């Protein structure tokens, strides 16, 4: 079935840091059912420092053995390998979560993106709005100047944050804290 275009418009107000304008199109099409996003299927990050000690290893082993004892891995008659694997995998994951717990993954840019960056971006967006309202050479130049300034400030903040991370890694390496880095 070919695409059926319903409506096509351009949006001058969309801010994409370019002198081009965003084009929106409403299209009717059939969507494939192949990919479904399941909640909670992302990668889990465990607090691995809790299992490095002999006591932590023993607690994990005991927890896993309790879970494996209560189930029959092989059932008489049918050997469904996928079901068996999913059962064992779920036991390993729940035992790990009980003993170690999980850590929350920080959002991107949270570490270096601060009020200075937010303020510069707000000024740039205001200059763009003015430029779109009254297209003059001066308003265009002001917008371009603020755009360069935002890029410069954000790049500086990212570089400072990366430098701090590298110094922390070097310090942990000197203290033989390789497990904490990962």
N, C-alpha and C positions, 0 to 999 in steps of 0.2 A: 504494500500500500504506500503510495507516495505521500510525502509531507504535505499537509494542508496548512497554508499560511493564513492566519486569521487577522493579525494586526501587526504592522511594523511602524515604529516611531524612533526618533532620536531624542536623547535626553541631554540637554545642555547642563543640567544641574548636577549630574553625576561627577564626582571628583575622583579621577583616576590618574592625576598628575601627568596629564598630557594635553596637548593642544587639540587633540581629536575629541570628538563627542561620542558617547556611548550610544549604540543602536540596539534597541530592544525589539524582539520579535516574538509574537505568540504563535506557536506552532502546535498543531494537533498531530500526534503520532502515537503509535503503539509502543509501550515500554516493555522491554524484555523482563521476564520473571527470574532470570538466571541468578542474579546477585541479590542477596538479602542481607541486611546488616542485623546481626544478632547482638542484643545488649549483653555487655559483660564478656565479650569474646576477645578483648584486647589483651595485649601482653601484660602479665602481672610482674611487678617488681617486689621481691621479697626483701626483708631486712636480713641479709645474709650474714651480717656480723654476729647475729645471735646463734648461729649454728657452727661457728668456727671453733668454739670451745668443746672439749670432750663432753661436758654436761649437756650442751645443746644438741650434739650429735646423738647422745643417748636418748634424750627426750624425743627427738624426731624418730629414731628407730623404734622406740616403744609405741609411739602414736601410730606409726605405719603398721607395725605388727598387729596392734589391736584392730585396726581397720581391715587388714587382710584376713585375720582369723574369723571374723564374723561373716564372711561371704564365701560362697563356693565359686571359685574361679572357673572350674571346668564342670559343666553340667553333663549328665549322662545323655547320650543320644546326639545332641547337636553341638557342634563346635563353631560358634559364630565368632570369628576372630575380632571383628570390629567391635562387637558388644563387649567382649572380654577386655580388649584394649581400652575402650572408653571407661569401663568400670575401674580398671587398675589406674588409669591416668587420673580419674576423679579422686581416687583414694590418695594418691601421691600429692595432688594439689591441696586437698583439704587438710592432710597431715602437715604439709608445709605451712599453710596459713595458720593452723592452730599453734604451731611451735614458734614460727618466725614472725608471722603477721605480714602485712603488706605496707608499702610506703605509697604516698600519693605522689604522682608525677607532676612536677611543676609545669605550669603553663609556659608556653614559649614567650620570651622577651620579658618575663616578669622581673627578672633579676636586674636588668639594665634600663628598662623603660621606666622613666620617672616623670615627675611633674614638669621638669624643664623640657623634655621631649614633647609631652602632652601640650604644653603651652605654645611651643614653636609650631606644632602641627595645627593648633587652633588658629593662630595668626595666619598661617599659610592658607588655611581653608577660607578664612574671612577675606583675604586678599583675592582668592579665586572667585569668591562670590561677587566681590566688587568688580572684578575684571569682566565677569559675564554680564553684569548689569550695565556697565558702561565700558565698552571696548575702546580703550585708548592705549597709546603706546606706553604712557607712564604706568597705567594700572597693570599692563602686561609685564613690564620690566620689574615692577614691585613684586609681582607674583613669582616671577622667575628667580629673583633675588632671595625671597623667602624659601622657595623650594630648594635652592642650593644650600641655604643655611640649615634647613631641617635635615637634609642628607648628611651634612657635615657633623652636626651635633649627634645624630643617631649613630653615625659611623664611629665617632669618638667614644661614645658611651659603650658600644659593643666592644671596641678594642680594649678599653679600660677593664671591662668585665672579664674578657678573655685573659688579659694579663693577670688579673687576680686569681682566676682559676688555675692558670699555669703555675703561679707562685705557690698556691696551696698544694698542687700535685707534687711539685718539687720538694716542698717541706715534708709532706707525707712520705715521699720516697726516701728522704734522708732519715726519717724516723722509722723506716722499714714498715710503713703502714700500707702495703700494697693492696690489701683486702679492702681498705676503706675507699680507695680510688674507684673501684668498680662499683 
